[in-house]
């Protein structure tokens, strides 16, 4: 029996929307206040993590640069006040990675290969939905003259809800005929398992509101966002798969907050300039 370790690169399965939702969650509201107050002087009250507070203040300063709004050191003469809390924390979550071990026997010779399949969340998710087509194509390349395949009943595909249903059609598409008994050109055994990958995520939590001098609320936003992530454990078979986890993080939430707030201030000032429209 010959054992061959083969690591196959497989595209991430379609969790992009779910990951995007995890990367940033929360809510934003621009109230579109009907106040006639034009904001020319703005007081910023930003508390929390000092580095993140400085970062948000820097973004706000840049975004407000062309609005004609002056930043004030005190709230006494300000037309509006922005209150913001920004905090940093580290959270741990587990990703899941699908591992497929394959025994293929032909002409009395067995080869064993192992491959990493999809990586993503949740840790007990479906990681083999895209595996059957690739498996059938590889099998055809390895055994170009084979016509029949028998699936070993010792196979364990319980880690996937769809693999056992998809493999017959995938083999057929690669010009194989599945036989239930007797001899076959190729006998195939497949074991599917999930491995956990521990990940540390750097999280920003934020809460921001802007109120005009008359007390009406102009803007509010709160939520959390993953700004970076790194693996604290690695899969033995394919450690390189977790070397880049940028897909777990989203756009800089503090930059987005600064953009949205500046936009809402511009909208307010346009309305204040034309109160009868």
Order of alpha helices (4+ residues) and beta strands (2+ residues): beta-alpha-beta-beta-alpha-beta-beta-beta-alpha-beta-alpha-beta-beta-beta-alpha
